[in-house]
Amino acid sequence: MVDLYNVGTYNADTGFKPAKLNLESMIRTLKRDWAIV
């Protein structure tokens, strides 16, 4: 989960559009993780 967060932060610094796409997929992944928990 920390790795995903770091990747999202890195993309936010690199470019806004890729960051937005990555953020959406990250949120989806987090929701899946929370559903499992």
C-alpha positions in Angstrom: 0.0 0.0 0.0 2.9 2.4 0.8 4.4 1.6 -2.6 1.2 2.5 -4.4 1.0 5.8 -2.5 4.6 6.6 -3.4 4.0 5.8 -7.1 1.0 8.1 -7.1 3.0 10.9 -5.5 5.8 10.4 -8.0 3.4 10.6 -10.9 1.8 13.7 -9.4 5.3 15.4 -9.6 5.9 14.1 -13.2 2.6 15.0 -14.8 -1.0 15.8 -13.8 -2.8 13.6 -16.3 -0.9 10.3 -15.6 -1.2 11.1 -11.9 -5.0 11.4 -12.1 -5.3 8.1 -14.0 -3.0 6.4 -11.5 -4.8 8.0 -8.6 -8.1 6.6 -9.8 -6.7 3.1 -10.2 -5.0 3.5 -6.8 -8.3 4.4 -5.1 -9.9 1.4 -6.8 -7.1 -0.9 -5.5 -7.4 0.6 -2.0 -11.1 0.0 -2.0 -10.5 -3.6 -2.9 -7.9 -3.9 -0.1 -10.3 -2.4 2.4 -13.1 -4.7 1.2 -10.8 -7.7 1.9 -10.0 -6.3 5.4 
